[in-house]
Amino acid sequence: MSREGRIGHRHEGRHHHDERSEEKRRGAKTFRRKKALLFLAQLETKRDILKKQLETPELQSINLVLVGELKALDAIIAEYVQLFDLHEVEDEPNVVLQQTEE
């Protein structure tokens, strides 16, 4: 077989393989996005817990620590949302719950 024939044959095979790879990538991308949304929901749950702890009279002695943790967690959430392009989720918190239940 000539070199041109082999290259052409590889190209056809690669094209077919690329279609399957693209489907796998989309599936993987969707899977990673769901995992990112789940982790974001966990971060937001931790944030809610910290807010409740700020309102707890028994924990007033560590109020400054809780405020610091809350600020740090807010910064982490903001960076995470930006890194994974989750801006639309931030605007609609119910979307996180709907997507994580699937």
LUMVO-183231 format. One record per residue: x, y, z of N, C-alpha, C in turn. Coordinates in steps of 0.1 Angstrom, whole numbers, padded with zeros to 4 digits, always signed. Example, Ala and Ser with C-alpha at 12.3 -4.5 7.8 and 13.67 -1.06 7.14 Angstrom:
// LUMVO-183231
+0132-0057+0078+0123-0045+0078+0132-0033+0078 +0128-0022+0071+0137-0011+0071+0129+0000+0079 
//
This chain:
// LUMVO-183231
+0009-0012+0000+0000+0000+0000+0009+0012+0000 +0005+0022-0008+0013+0034-0008+0012+0043+0004 +0021+0052+0006+0021+0060+0018+0008+0069+0018 +0004+0074+0007-0008+0082+0006-0020+0074+0010 -0021+0062+0006-0032+0053+0009-0033+0051+0024 -0022+0049+0031-0022+0047+0045-0026+0060+0052 -0021+0071+0048-0025+0084+0054-0040+0086+0053 -0045+0084+0041-0059+0086+0038-0067+0077+0047 -0063+0064+0049-0070+0055+0057-0070+0059+0071 -0058+0064+0076-0058+0069+0090-0067+0080+0092 -0067+0089+0082-0076+0101+0084-0091+0097+0085 -0095+0087+0077-0109+0083+0078-0112+0077+0092 -0103+0069+0096-0104+0062+0109-0104+0073+0120 -0095+0083+0119-0094+0093+0129-0107+0101+0130 -0113+0104+0118-0125+0112+0118-0136+0104+0125 -0137+0091+0123-0147+0083+0129-0144+0083+0144 -0132+0081+0148-0128+0081+0162-0131+0095+0169 -0128+0105+0161-0131+0119+0167-0145+0121+0171 -0154+0115+0163-0169+0117+0166-0172+0110+0180 -0166+0097+0181-0168+0090+0194-0161+0097+0205 -0150+0102+0203-0142+0109+0213-0150+0122+0218 -0156+0129+0208-0164+0141+0211-0176+0137+0220 -0182+0126+0217-0194+0122+0226-0189+0119+0240 -0177+0112+0241-0172+0109+0254-0168+0122+0262 -0162+0131+0254-0158+0144+0261-0170+0151+0266 -0181+0151+0258-0193+0158+0263-0198+0151+0275 -0199+0138+0275-0203+0131+0287-0194+0134+0299 -0181+0134+0297-0172+0136+0308-0174+0151+0313 -0176+0160+0303-0177+0174+0307-0190+0176+0316 -0201+0169+0312-0213+0170+0319-0211+0163+0333 -0204+0152+0334-0201+0146+0346-0193+0155+0355 -0183+0161+0350-0174+0170+0358-0182+0182+0362 -0191+0187+0354-0199+0199+0358-0208+0195+0370 -0214+0183+0369-0223+0179+0380-0215+0178+0393 -0203+0172+0392-0194+0171+0404-0191+0185+0409 -0188+0194+0400-0185+0208+0404-0197+0214+0411 -0209+0212+0406-0221+0217+0412-0224+0211+0426 -0221+0198+0427-0222+0192+0440-0213+0198+0450 -0201+0200+0446-0191+0206+0455-0195+0220+0459 -0200+0227+0449-0205+0241+0452-0216+0241+0462 -0225+0231+0461-0236+0230+0471-0230+0227+0485 -0220+0218+0485-0214+0215+0498-0208+0228+0504 -0201+0236+0496-0195+0248+0501-0206+0258+0506 -0217+0259+0499-0227+0268+0503-0234+0263+0516 -0235+0249+0518-0240+0244+0530-0231+0248+0542 -0218+0246+0540-0208+0250+0550-0210+0265+0554 -0212+0273+0543-0214+0287+0545-0226+0290+0554 -0237+0283+0551-0250+0285+0559-0247+0281+0573 -0240+0270+0576-0237+0266+0589-0229+0276+0597 -0219+0282+0590-0211+0293+0596-0220+0305+0600 -0229+0308+0591-0238+0320+0594-0247+0317+0606 -0252+0304+0607-0260+0300+0619-0251+0301+0632 -0239+0297+0631-0230+0297+0642-0228+0311+0647 -0227+0320+0638-0225+0335+0641-0237+0340+0650 -0249+0334+0648-0260+0338+0655-0262+0331+0668 -0254+0321+0671-0255+0312+0683-0249+0319+0694 -0256+0322+0705-0251+0329+0717-0239+0322+0723 -0239+0309+0723-0228+0301+0729-0215+0303+0722 -0215+0307+0710-0203+0308+0702-0198+0322+0700 -0204+0332+0707-0200+0346+0706-0185+0348+0710 -0180+0339+0718-0166+0341+0722-0156+0338+0710 -0161+0331+0700-0152+0328+0688-0158+0335+0676 -0166+0346+0678-0172+0353+0667-0162+0358+0657 -0151+0363+0661-0141+0368+0651-0135+0357+0642 -0134+0345+0648-0129+0334+0641-0139+0329+0630 -0152+0329+0634-0163+0325+0625-0164+0335+0614 -0163+0348+0617-0163+0358+0607-0152+0356+0597 -0140+0353+0602-0129+0351+0593-0131+0339+0584 -0136+0328+0590-0139+0316+0582-0149+0319+0571 -0159+0327+0575-0170+0330+0565-0165+0338+0554 -0156+0348+0557-0150+0356+0546-0141+0347+0537 -0134+0339+0543-0125+0330+0535-0133+0321+0526 -0144+0315+0532-0152+0306+0524-0159+0314+0513 -0164+0326+0515-0169+0334+0505-0160+0336+0493 -0147+0339+0497-0137+0341+0487-0134+0328+0478 -0134+0317+0485-0133+0304+0479-0144+0301+0469 -0156+0304+0474-0168+0301+0465-0168+0310+0453 -0164+0323+0455-0163+0332+0444-0153+0328+0433 -0141+0323+0438-0131+0318+0429-0135+0305+0422 -0142+0297+0429-0147+0284+0424-0157+0286+0413 -0166+0295+0416-0177+0299+0406-0171+0304+0393 -0161+0313+0395-0154+0319+0383-0146+0308+0376 -0139+0300+0383-0130+0290+0377-0138+0280+0368 -0150+0276+0373-0158+0265+0366-0170+0271+0359 -0170+0284+0357-0180+0291+0349-0194+0287+0354 -0196+0289+0367-0209+0286+0373-0217+0298+0377 -0215+0309+0369-0221+0321+0372-0236+0321+0372 -0242+0313+0363-0256+0312+0362-0262+0305+0374 -0254+0296+0379-0258+0288+0391-0259+0297+0403 -0249+0306+0404-0248+0315+0416-0261+0324+0416 -0266+0328+0404-0277+0336+0404-0290+0329+0407 -0290+0315+0404-0302+0307+0407-0298+0295+0416 -0299+0297+0429-0294+0286+0438-0302+0273+0436 -0315+0274+0432-0323+0262+0430-0317+0253+0419 -0310+0259+0409-0305+0251+0398-0295+0240+0403 -0287+0244+0414-0278+0234+0419-0285+0222+0425 -0295+0224+0432-0303+0213+0438-0309+0205+0427 -0315+0211+0417-0321+0204+0406-0311+0195+0398 -0300+0201+0396-0290+0193+0388-0283+0182+0396 -0282+0184+0409-0275+0174+0417-0285+0162+0420 -0298+0164+0419-0307+0153+0421-0308+0144+0410 -0304+0147+0398-0305+0139+0386-0297+0127+0387 
//
